[in-house]
Amino acid sequence: MKWFIIIFMFLTSLAHASAEKKAEVMIVGTFHMANPNKDLHNVNAQDVLTEDAQRQLNTISEQLSKFNPTKVMVEWPKQITSERYESYLKGELPESRNEVVQLGFRLAKDNQLQHVIGIDSDGSFPYQQLKKWAEANNKTSILDATDEMGKYITSKIETMQNTKHLSEILSFTSSPDYAAFGQSYYSKMLLIGKDKEQPGAKLVSEWASRNYRICAKLLQNLADGERAIVFYGSGHLYYLRRCVIDTPGVSLVEASDYLGRSEF
């Protein structure tokens, strides 16, 4: 009877531990590979449909597959993602340079996943109001500084394309240092405003709100013990990393552990 109780307690303990196994999330910060030019600062991406680029993208998928992902999440709305991934699996999706297809769909297919989850969320970005206030209140030097930061980072990525493997670039745009740099860009905007007029705070809060809605969808599509890889524009990196880190029962996995390290 004593041994039965011990064995029962041991099995109960294992079941409890299994139920509480942390989910693991890797955030891969990306740049826009299809050159949509919709951001304030845009990378002039080289053609990812060339044979060399396709080989590099296959290598990235092989590297990330070692994480054994059970879910892939991407920067598209849910319905569009589902429809286009279904077409992709059937070989019916038109040729696309978009990073969702080149990274997210490729990885999901390579790991025989039947679904890719779109977790994007719309949000406002009142930059023109911010700019107008800065111009009227002699604060354009702050916007000039953030503009230089944006130009610096896009130029660095463009230069890396000429000398580095795509895996190194993605490791760079997924790194904690990159996330911190990106957040400092927005923090500078908090200097734009005075008293009751706070256009900088409004822009930053709107940006944060959008990112928390994105992360909410991420978490709501994640179960205990699952391993998710999230492909998202690197401008969102800080908030998505922070949200995952701060959520009980979820562990953040660094992309560099699989893509190799790249110095900021």
C-alpha positions in Angstrom: 0.0 0.0 0.0 2.9 2.4 0.9 4.5 1.8 -2.5 1.2 2.4 -4.3 0.8 5.7 -2.6 4.4 6.7 -3.5 3.9 5.7 -7.1 0.5 7.5 -7.2 2.1 10.7 -5.8 5.0 10.5 -8.3 2.6 10.1 -11.3 0.4 12.9 -10.0 3.5 15.1 -9.7 4.5 14.3 -13.3 1.1 15.1 -14.6 1.0 18.4 -12.7 4.5 19.3 -14.1 3.4 18.4 -17.6 0.3 20.6 -17.3 2.4 23.5 -16.2 5.1 23.1 -18.9 5.9 26.5 -20.2 5.1 27.5 -23.8 8.2 28.8 -25.7 8.1 31.7 -28.1 10.7 32.9 -30.5 10.3 36.4 -32.0 12.0 36.8 -35.4 12.2 40.5 -36.3 12.0 40.9 -40.0 12.4 43.7 -42.6 9.9 44.0 -45.5 11.2 41.9 -48.3 8.6 43.0 -50.9 9.5 46.8 -50.6 6.0 48.1 -49.9 7.5 51.5 -48.7 4.7 52.0 -46.2 6.9 52.9 -43.2 8.6 56.1 -42.2 11.9 54.4 -42.9 12.1 51.6 -45.4 14.8 49.1 -46.3 15.5 48.8 -50.0 15.4 45.0 -49.9 17.3 42.9 -52.5 15.3 40.4 -54.6 14.5 37.4 -52.5 13.4 35.3 -55.5 16.9 34.9 -56.8 18.5 31.4 -56.6 21.0 32.5 -54.0 18.4 34.2 -51.8 16.2 31.1 -52.0 19.0 28.9 -50.9 19.6 31.2 -47.9 15.9 31.2 -47.0 15.9 27.4 -47.2 18.9 27.4 -44.8 17.0 29.7 -42.4 14.1 27.3 -42.4 16.4 24.4 -41.7 18.0 26.4 -38.8 14.6 27.4 -37.3 13.2 23.9 -37.8 15.6 22.7 -35.1 13.4 24.5 -32.6 10.6 22.1 -33.6 7.9 24.7 -33.9 4.3 23.6 -33.3 2.9 27.0 -34.4 3.9 29.8 -36.8 2.5 33.3 -36.4 2.8 36.2 -38.8 2.1 39.8 -39.5 -1.1 39.4 -41.5 -4.7 39.4 -40.5 -6.1 36.0 -39.5 -8.4 35.3 -42.4 -6.0 36.4 -45.1 -3.3 34.3 -43.6 -5.5 31.2 -43.5 -6.7 31.6 -47.1 -3.2 32.3 -48.5 -1.5 29.5 -46.6 -4.1 27.1 -47.9 -3.3 28.2 -51.5 0.4 28.0 -50.7 0.1 24.4 -49.6 -1.7 23.6 -52.9 0.9 25.4 -54.9 -1.7 27.9 -56.1 -0.4 31.1 -54.4 1.1 33.6 -56.9 4.8 34.2 -56.5 5.5 36.5 -53.6 8.5 38.3 -52.1 6.6 39.0 -48.9 8.4 37.9 -45.8 5.2 36.2 -44.5 5.4 33.8 -47.5 9.2 33.6 -47.7 9.8 32.9 -44.0 6.5 32.0 -42.3 4.8 29.9 -44.9 8.1 28.2 -45.9 8.8 27.2 -42.3 5.3 26.0 -41.6 5.2 23.8 -44.7 8.7 22.4 -43.9 7.4 21.4 -40.5 4.1 20.0 -41.9 2.0 22.5 -40.1 -1.6 22.7 -41.4 -2.2 26.2 -40.3 -0.3 29.6 -40.0 -1.9 32.1 -37.6 -2.2 35.7 -38.6 -2.1 37.9 -35.5 -1.9 41.4 -36.9 -3.9 44.2 -35.5 -4.6 47.7 -37.0 -3.7 50.8 -35.1 -3.3 54.5 -35.6 0.1 56.2 -35.9 -0.6 60.0 -35.6 2.8 61.1 -36.9 1.5 64.0 -39.0 -0.1 65.6 -35.9 3.2 65.1 -34.0 5.2 66.7 -36.9 2.8 69.6 -37.1 3.1 70.3 -33.4 6.9 70.0 -33.4 7.1 72.4 -36.3 4.9 75.0 -34.5 6.8 74.6 -31.2 10.5 74.6 -32.3 10.9 70.8 -31.6 11.9 69.7 -35.1 15.4 68.9 -33.9 14.0 65.9 -32.1 12.3 64.6 -35.2 15.6 65.2 -37.1 17.3 63.0 -34.5 14.8 60.1 -34.8 15.0 60.5 -38.6 18.8 60.0 -38.4 18.2 56.9 -36.3 15.8 55.5 -38.8 18.2 56.1 -41.7 21.1 54.6 -39.8 19.3 51.3 -39.1 17.9 50.9 -42.6 21.3 51.8 -44.1 22.9 49.1 -41.9 20.5 46.4 -43.1 21.0 47.4 -46.7 24.8 47.2 -46.3 24.5 43.8 -44.6 22.6 42.5 -47.5 25.8 42.9 -49.6 28.1 41.0 -47.2 26.0 38.8 -44.8 23.9 35.8 -45.0 20.1 36.5 -44.5 20.3 34.5 -41.3 22.8 36.9 -39.9 20.6 39.9 -40.9 17.5 38.3 -39.2 19.6 37.5 -36.1 20.6 41.2 -36.0 17.0 42.4 -36.4 15.8 40.0 -33.7 18.4 40.9 -31.1 17.8 42.5 -27.7 20.1 45.3 -28.7 18.1 46.0 -31.8 14.9 46.0 -29.7 16.4 48.5 -27.3 17.5 50.8 -30.1 14.1 50.7 -31.6 12.5 51.6 -28.3 14.9 54.5 -27.8 13.6 55.9 -31.2 10.1 56.1 -29.7 11.2 57.3 -26.3 12.7 60.4 -28.0 9.3 61.3 -29.3 8.1 61.7 -25.7 10.1 64.9 -25.6 7.6 66.4 -28.1 4.8 68.1 -26.1 4.1 70.4 -23.2 1.5 70.5 -20.4 -1.8 69.3 -21.8 -0.6 69.0 -25.3 1.3 65.7 -25.6 1.4 64.5 -29.3 4.6 62.5 -28.6 2.9 60.6 -25.7 -0.2 60.0 -27.9 1.8 58.5 -30.7 3.9 56.3 -28.4 0.8 55.1 -26.5 -1.1 54.3 -29.8 1.9 52.4 -30.9 2.2 50.5 -27.6 -1.6 49.8 -27.7 -1.3 48.2 -31.2 1.6 46.0 -30.1 -0.2 44.8 -26.9 -3.2 43.8 -29.1 -0.9 41.9 -31.3 0.7 40.1 -28.3 -2.7 39.4 -26.9 -3.6 37.5 -30.0 -0.2 35.7 -29.8 -0.9 34.6 -26.2 -4.5 33.6 -26.9 -3.3 31.2 -29.7 -0.7 29.6 -27.5 -1.2 26.6 -25.3 1.0 25.1 -22.5 4.1 23.4 -23.8 3.7 24.7 -27.4 6.6 26.2 -29.3 5.8 29.2 -31.5 7.9 31.1 -33.9 6.5 34.6 -34.6 7.7 36.5 -37.7 7.0 40.2 -37.3 8.4 43.5 -38.5 11.4 44.4 -36.4 9.9 47.7 -35.3 7.5 45.7 -33.1 10.3 43.8 -31.5 10.6 45.6 -28.2 7.0 45.3 -27.2 6.5 41.7 -28.4 9.6 40.6 -26.5 8.6 42.5 -23.4 5.1 41.1 -23.5 6.3 37.5 -23.8 9.0 37.9 -21.1 6.4 39.4 -18.7 3.8 36.7 -19.2 3.8 33.9 -16.6 3.9 30.4 -18.2 5.7 31.7 -21.3 9.4 31.6 -22.1 11.2 33.7 -24.7 13.7 31.9 -26.9 16.3 34.0 -28.7 16.4 33.7 -32.5 20.2 33.9 -32.3 20.3 30.5 -30.6 19.3 29.1 -34.0 20.3 31.6 -36.5 23.7 32.4 -35.1 24.8 35.5 -33.4 25.2 38.8 -35.2 26.8 41.9 -33.6 24.6 45.1 -33.4 
